[in-house]
């Protein structure tokens, strides 16, 4: 009898351990830096000089792209392997001085994210789109968002990753790619999307960016 009880307890403990591991999400962090520059080529020379510094700070660049409506507006998107080091690096006086020397002409918009959902590998060579807005409740928004997957696919839009701002988790950024800027703009202007956003509990005007 004691052997049976011990065996039963062992099974229960094993199941609890498996359940705990299954429910623990693997958190990935990302970083977006956006700003304007006086000259892209001059900026890129300075940017490239800091490749090793960024890597040592746990910042691995995924892509550098220009806004299609303003080629002096740059977005750098990176994955983060060490969040604390990356945050220290981004607030360092050295980086501030480097940006000045590189010809950055606007206050940089620096956002650290955690990954909420990853749907597909980021195609870094494609036309990248980002949509940022606030939501009342992430779970409610996610259900509506995923139900509209076919609508996005019909317009040539591919989902890559949904990101939550580390400062405010109700601020969501959807990073995807599109076959063309025209098809993406058509999708963003559609009444069906406006209705879906209302159902999803979107509480702010979407900030849209198309970069290549």
N, C-alpha and C positions, 0 to 999 in steps of 0.2 A: 504493500500500500504506500509506504514512504517513498519507494522508488517511483511509483506512478505519479505521486504528488510532485516530486522533484522534477520529473520529466515534463510534467504539465507546466510547471513554473518556468522551466527552461524555454519551452516553446513560446509562452506568453511574452517572456522578456525578449526573446529573439524577434518576435513580431513587432513589439514596441520599438525596438531599435531600428528595424527596417522601415517602419512607418515614419519615425522621426527623420531618417535620412531622406525618405521620399518627399516629405513635405518641406524640407529645407531648400529654398531656391538658391541657385548659383548666381550671385549678383555680379554683373559686369558694369564697369564705369566707363564713361566717355566724356570727352571735352570738346566744346565748340568755341572757337575764337573768331569773331567777325569784326572787321574794321575797314576803313578806306585808306588807300595809299596814294601818294603823289605819282609814283611810277612803279608798275608791277615788277619789272626786271631788276630795278635797284633794290626793291624790298626783298625779292627772292634771294638775292646774293647774301644779304644779311641773315635772312631766315635760315638758309642752308648752313651757315656757319655754326648754328646752334643745334644741329641735328643730334650730335653726341650728348650735349647738355640736356636736351629734352628726353632722350632715351634713358639717361642716367636718373632723370627725375620721374621715370615711369610713364612717360608720354610717348606713345608710338603713333606717328602720323599715319592716317588712313588715306586722306586726300586733301589737296589744296585746290580750291575752285573759285571761279569768278562769277559774280552775279551777272546773268545774261542782260540785265537792263542797265548795269553799271559795272564796266570791266575793272574799275578801280576799287570796287568793293570785293573784299577777299573773305573767304570762309575756310578755316583750317579745322578739320575734324579728326580727332584722335581717340584711340582707345587708351585706357589708363590701367597700368599694372600695379601702381603704388599710389593710392589716392592722397595720402598725407604728403608724400614727396612732391607730387604734382601740384598740390595746392600751395605749398611753400614756394615752389619755383615760379608759379604764375603771379605771386604777389611780391617777387623779389625786385629790388631796385635795379639789378642788372638787366632784367627783362624790360623794364620800363625804359631804361636808357637805350637798349637795343632797338626797341620799337621806334623811339624818337630818331635814332640814326638811320633807320630803315625807311623813314619817310611816311610813317603812319600819321594820317591827318585827322582821324576822328577817335573819340574815346572807344577803346575796344570793348566789345560785348563778350564777356567770358562766362560760359555756363558749364558747370559740371552736372552730369546726368548719371542716373542709374538706369539700366535696361529694365523695362517692364515686360516686354515681349519681343522675341526675335523670330521673324518669320522666314527670312531668306538672307543669304550672304549679301553684303553691300557690294554692288557692282560699281567700283570706283571709277571706271572709265565712262560711265553713262551720264545722262542728264539727271542730276540729283534734285529732288524736291523736298522741301521741309514745310510742315504746317505746324504752327504752335498756337495753342489756345488753352484756356483754363476750363476745368470741368467741375461739376458739383460732386460727382462720385465716380471714381475710376472704374469700378466694376460695371456700373450701369453703362458708362460710355463705351467700355470695351465690348460689351454684348452687342450694342448697336453698330459699332465700328466693324466688328467681324461679320455681322450679318450683311454688310454692304460690300463685301469683298468682290462679288461678281460685278457690281456696278463700277468699281475701280478698274477691274481687269478689262472690262469692255472699252475703257478709255485708254488702255495701254499703260496703266499705273501699277507698279509692282511694290508690294509692301516689303520693307527690310527690317526696320526696328522701331518700336515705340519706346520713347524715353520719358523719364520723369525727372524734373529738375530737383537737384538735391536741396535747394532752398525752399521750394514749394512743390510737393508731390502732386498737387492738383493742376500744375502747369505741365501740359503734355506736348511733346514734340514727336511728330510722325515723320520719320526719314524714309523716303522711298525713291523710286526712279520712274521716269516716264519716257515714252517713245518720242514725244515732242512737247515743246512748250505750249503749242496751240491746243493739243488734246488735254493737257493738264489744266490750262486756263478754262477750257470749256467745261471740264468736270467741276472746277471750283465755282463756276457761275451757275451751275444747274440748280433748279428749284428742288430737285430730289435730295441733293446734298444739304441744302438749307433745312429741309424738313427733318432729315436724319440727324443733323446737329442739334436741332431743337429737342428731339426725342432723347438724344444722348446726354443732354444736360450741359452743353457747351455754354459757358458763361462770359466769354470774351470774344471780340472780333478776331478771327484767325489771322495770324501773321504768316504770310506766304513768301517763300524764297525759292527761286529756280536758279541753280548754279551749274556751271559746266567748266 
